[in-house]
Amino acid sequence: MLLIPCPWCGDRDETEFHYGGQAHVAYPQSPDALSDAQWAEYLFVRDNPKGEFAERWCHNAGCRRWFNLVRDTATHQIVVQR
């Protein structure tokens, strides 16, 4: 089990959370100018590194707030909370 540190509720079991994907994905500046292929890339293509990765999490079973943290994808160790 992964112990996730919620900034508002403290350390909780991973079953209380919902994974929100990669953090810091910028919305396109000119969305009307994007082709279908560019929209598909924006919506579905994300980094998949081995190592530290910034992620979004929502504490569904607690405060229901979203937050970012950095987790090592190889060890599942939470490195930094942002």
Order of alpha helices (4+ residues) and beta strands (2+ residues): beta-beta-beta-alpha-beta-beta-beta
